[in-house]
Amino acid sequence: MSAHLELTQLSKVFGAGPKAGRKALQQGHSKSELLASSGYVIGVRDVSLHIEPGELFVVMGLSGSGKSTLVRMINRLIEPTTGRVMLDGVDVTAMSTRELVALRRDKMSMVFQSFALLPHLTVIDNVAFGLRVSGVDKKEARRRALEALQLVGIPEVADHRPNQLSGGMQQRAGLARAWVTEPEILLMDEAFSALDPLIRTEMQDALLDLQRTAQRTIVFISHDLAEAVRIADRIAVMAEGEICQVGTPAEIIDNPADEYVRAFFRDFQPGRLYTAGDIARPVDTPPVGEPVSASSLLEDILPRAAASEAPLPVADDDGNIIGSIERTRLLQALAKGRDA
């Protein structure tokens, strides 16, 4: 199952109690003004988000933008100064300590940048740990843990200790541990940021494979533009604790809300976002030749286009020709985006 998540006017002021924090927010000072006048720090200010069930929602921004504070308010690792978090109509911000423990155990898992595996347990026992705490018997917990390790591609290290694993394998184990409890919400705070680029891409693939297998509602924190565009259904861009823009990757790149967002995405290559289906034009007579998939990225079909004077046929998942792409059209799109 996946869940619907609603954040309403969430704010966090560090260095102040709840009453002083609310008063500071009401004064309307900027982050720098408030810091200079009172020593208080605005971590997040007035954030409202609607996250759909099964959505992979990425919150991105530079260091200090408030994205990690925001995700930690969802499960109340950080207590909000103001605002509400609603999970399927239930107010998380009003939960008792006992209810909050049950929420984190049964419905909401989190993956951190640090792998946080228990060094004295084997990998499979680490993955099964949450199940055992929930009362699942040892045999069933081990079966489900092994299944989760298979899903992330490392069943062969089940009986190894964490210190015997590479960083990428440790993070796969961490992802398996979060996934095995079948949470409705998965929170991922810079989960892949410490990994080498190649391993990071492999982990992104692993996450997308898991999401195709059993959709969860995922809130993914990242400062990596390419990562956000690659995995997100939608992106929220943050700066100075506030949301600048929310939209699909294509919506934000095509129509940035302001100069900050425009600058943030300025160096992004359209060939890594748009697909053949995005720029294909309808044809009455399908061109001759082996078609490219409508889901192929533009950068991946460039070699085919460069080697052929003829337009490339474009086919949908069922093999039906939906249009074609001329070489000049492809080059224009690579330079300017889908609407070239």
C-alpha positions in Angstrom: 0.0 0.0 0.0 0.9 3.6 -0.5 -0.4 6.7 1.4 -1.6 10.2 0.7 0.6 12.8 2.5 -0.5 16.4 3.1 1.8 19.1 4.6 0.1 22.3 5.6 1.9 25.5 6.5 4.8 23.6 8.1 7.5 25.8 9.7 10.5 25.3 11.9 12.3 28.0 13.9 15.5 26.7 15.6 16.7 28.3 18.9 13.2 29.3 20.0 10.5 27.6 22.0 7.1 27.1 20.3 5.6 30.4 21.4 8.6 32.5 20.6 9.0 30.7 17.3 5.4 31.4 16.2 5.8 35.0 17.2 9.1 35.3 15.2 7.4 33.8 12.1 4.4 36.3 12.4 6.8 39.2 12.3 7.6 38.3 8.7 11.4 38.9 9.0 13.7 37.3 6.4 15.9 34.5 7.5 19.0 36.7 7.8 17.0 39.5 9.6 15.7 37.1 12.2 19.1 35.6 12.8 20.6 39.1 13.3 17.9 40.4 15.6 17.2 37.3 17.8 19.7 34.5 17.0 16.8 32.3 15.8 17.2 30.4 12.6 14.3 29.7 10.2 14.8 26.1 9.0 11.5 25.8 7.1 8.9 28.5 6.5 5.2 28.0 5.6 5.6 24.9 3.4 2.4 23.2 2.0 2.6 20.2 -0.2 0.2 17.6 -1.5 1.9 14.3 -2.2 -0.1 11.6 -4.0 -0.2 7.9 -3.1 2.5 6.0 -4.9 4.3 9.2 -6.0 8.1 9.5 -5.9 8.4 13.1 -4.8 11.8 14.7 -4.7 12.7 17.8 -2.6 15.8 19.4 -3.8 17.9 22.4 -3.0 21.3 23.6 -2.0 22.8 22.9 1.4 20.9 24.9 4.1 17.8 25.2 2.0 15.7 23.4 4.6 15.0 20.1 2.7 16.4 17.8 5.4 14.6 19.7 8.1 11.4 19.3 6.1 11.6 15.6 5.7 12.4 15.1 9.4 9.3 17.0 10.4 7.2 14.5 8.4 8.0 11.8 11.0 8.6 14.3 13.8 12.3 13.5 14.3 12.2 17.3 14.3 9.1 18.9 15.9 7.4 21.5 13.7 7.0 25.0 15.2 3.7 25.5 13.2 1.7 23.5 10.7 0.3 20.0 10.3 1.3 16.7 8.7 -1.6 14.6 7.6 -1.2 10.9 6.6 -4.4 9.5 5.0 -6.4 12.0 7.0 -4.7 11.4 10.4 -2.8 14.3 12.0 0.8 13.1 12.6 1.6 16.3 14.5 -1.1 15.5 17.1 0.1 11.9 17.8 1.1 10.8 21.2 4.6 9.3 21.7 3.1 5.8 21.6 1.2 6.5 18.4 4.3 8.0 16.9 6.4 5.0 17.7 3.8 2.8 16.1 3.7 5.0 13.0 7.5 4.8 12.5 7.5 1.1 13.1 4.5 0.1 10.9 3.8 2.8 8.3 6.8 5.1 7.8 10.4 4.1 7.2 13.5 6.3 6.7 16.8 5.8 4.8 19.6 8.1 5.8 22.9 9.1 4.0 24.8 7.1 6.6 24.1 3.5 6.2 23.3 3.0 10.0 23.6 -0.8 9.9 24.2 -2.5 13.2 27.8 -3.8 13.1 27.2 -6.8 15.4 24.4 -8.2 13.2 24.6 -10.0 9.9 23.1 -8.2 6.9 20.0 -10.4 6.9 19.5 -9.8 10.6 19.9 -6.1 10.0 17.2 -6.2 7.3 14.9 -8.4 9.5 15.4 -6.2 12.6 12.3 -4.0 12.1 10.2 -7.1 11.5 11.4 -8.8 14.7 10.7 -5.6 16.7 7.1 -5.7 15.3 6.7 -9.2 16.6 7.2 -11.2 13.4 8.6 -14.7 14.2 12.3 -15.3 13.4 11.7 -17.7 10.5 9.2 -15.5 8.7 11.3 -12.4 9.3 14.3 -14.1 7.8 12.3 -15.2 4.8 11.0 -11.7 4.1 14.4 -10.2 4.7 16.0 -12.5 2.2 13.3 -11.6 -0.3 14.1 -7.9 0.2 17.8 -8.6 -0.3 16.9 -10.3 -3.6 14.9 -7.3 -4.7 17.9 -5.0 -4.2 20.3 -7.5 -5.8 22.5 -8.6 -2.9 21.1 -12.0 -1.6 24.6 -13.4 -1.6 25.8 -11.2 1.3 22.9 -12.1 3.6 25.2 -13.7 6.2 28.1 -11.2 5.9 28.8 -8.5 8.5 28.3 -4.8 7.4 32.0 -4.1 7.5 32.5 -6.8 4.8 30.4 -4.8 2.3 31.2 -2.0 0.0 29.4 1.4 0.5 27.0 0.6 -2.3 26.1 -2.8 -0.9 25.6 -1.3 2.6 23.2 1.2 1.2 21.3 -1.5 -0.7 21.0 -3.3 2.6 19.7 -0.1 4.2 17.1 0.2 1.4 16.1 -3.4 1.9 15.7 -2.9 5.6 13.4 0.1 5.0 11.4 -1.7 2.3 10.9 -5.0 4.0 8.4 -3.7 6.6 6.2 -2.6 3.6 5.9 1.0 4.8 3.2 3.2 3.3 5.7 6.1 3.3 9.4 5.9 2.6 11.5 8.9 3.6 15.0 9.1 2.0 17.3 11.9 3.2 20.3 12.3 0.8 20.3 8.5 0.8 22.7 8.1 -2.2 24.7 11.3 -1.9 27.8 9.7 -0.2 28.1 7.1 -3.0 30.4 7.2 -6.1 28.6 8.4 -9.2 28.4 4.9 -10.8 27.1 3.3 -7.6 24.6 6.2 -7.1 23.2 5.5 -10.6 22.9 1.8 -9.7 21.0 2.7 -6.5 18.7 4.9 -8.4 17.9 2.0 -10.7 17.4 -0.3 -7.7 14.9 2.2 -6.2 13.0 2.6 -9.5 12.9 -1.2 -9.8 11.4 -1.5 -6.3 8.9 1.3 -7.0 7.7 -0.6 -10.1 7.4 -3.8 -8.1 5.3 -2.3 -5.2 4.6 1.4 -5.3 5.2 3.3 -2.1 4.8 7.0 -1.4 8.4 8.2 -1.4 9.8 11.5 -0.3 13.3 11.7 -1.6 15.7 14.5 -0.5 18.6 15.4 -2.9 20.9 18.2 -3.9 21.8 16.4 -7.2 19.9 17.9 -10.1 20.5 14.9 -12.4 19.3 12.5 -9.8 16.1 14.5 -9.1 15.2 14.7 -12.8 16.0 11.0 -13.3 13.8 9.5 -10.6 11.1 12.1 -9.7 7.5 12.1 -10.6 7.5 15.6 -9.3 10.1 17.9 -7.8 9.9 20.7 -5.1 12.7 23.2 -5.3 13.6 24.8 -2.0 15.7 27.9 -1.0 16.0 29.7 2.3 13.5 27.3 3.9 10.7 28.0 1.4 9.3 26.3 -1.7 10.2 28.0 -4.9 8.3 25.8 -7.3 6.6 22.4 -7.6 6.2 20.4 -10.8 7.3 17.6 -13.0 10.9 17.8 -14.2 9.7 18.9 -17.6 7.4 21.5 -16.2 10.1 23.1 -14.1 12.7 23.0 -16.8 10.3 24.4 -19.5 8.7 27.0 -17.2 10.9 28.0 -14.2 9.0 30.1 -11.7 11.8 32.6 -11.1 15.4 33.4 -11.8 16.7 31.2 -8.9 15.0 28.1 -10.4 16.1 29.1 -13.9 19.7 29.3 -12.7 19.4 26.0 -10.8 18.4 24.1 -13.9 20.4 26.2 -16.5 23.1 23.6 -17.1 20.8 20.6 -17.3 21.0 18.8 -20.6 17.6 18.2 -22.3 18.9 15.0 -23.8 18.8 13.5 -20.3 15.2 14.4 -19.7 13.2 14.3 -22.9 12.3 11.2 -24.7 11.7 10.3 -28.4 8.0 10.3 -27.7 8.2 13.9 -26.4 9.4 15.3 -29.7 8.1 12.8 -32.3 5.8 14.3 -34.9 2.9 12.5 -36.4 3.3 11.0 -39.9 0.8 9.8 -42.5 3.3 7.2 -43.9 5.7 5.6 -41.4 9.4 6.0 -42.4 11.4 2.9 -43.2 13.8 1.4 -40.6 14.0 0.0 -37.2 12.0 2.2 -34.8 13.3 3.7 -31.6 11.2 3.4 -28.4 9.1 6.4 -27.5 10.6 6.1 -24.0 14.3 6.3 -25.2 16.1 9.4 -24.0 17.2 11.8 -26.7 20.9 11.4 -25.9 20.5 7.6 -26.4 19.1 7.9 -29.9 21.6 10.6 -31.1 24.0 8.0 -32.6 21.2 6.4 -34.6 20.2 9.8 -35.9 23.8 10.8 -36.7 24.2 7.7 -38.8 21.1 8.1 -40.9 19.8 10.8 -43.2 16.3 9.4 -43.0 13.9 10.3 -40.2 13.7 7.8 -37.3 10.4 6.0 -36.7 9.2 6.1 -33.1 7.1 3.3 -31.7 5.1 3.0 -28.5 5.4 0.1 -26.0 3.1 -2.1 -28.2 5.3 -1.5 -31.3 2.9 0.9 -33.0 4.5 3.7 -34.9 3.4 7.0 -33.4 5.6 9.4 -35.4 9.1 10.2 -36.5 12.0 12.4 -35.7 14.1 14.2 -38.2 17.8 14.8 -37.4 17.4 18.6 -37.4 14.4 18.2 -35.0 16.5 16.1 -32.6 19.4 18.5 -32.7 17.1 21.5 -32.0 15.5 19.6 -29.0 18.9 18.7 -27.6 19.9 22.4 -27.7 16.6 24.0 -26.6 14.3 21.4 -25.1 11.1 19.8 -26.1 9.4 22.9 -27.5 12.3 23.7 -29.9 
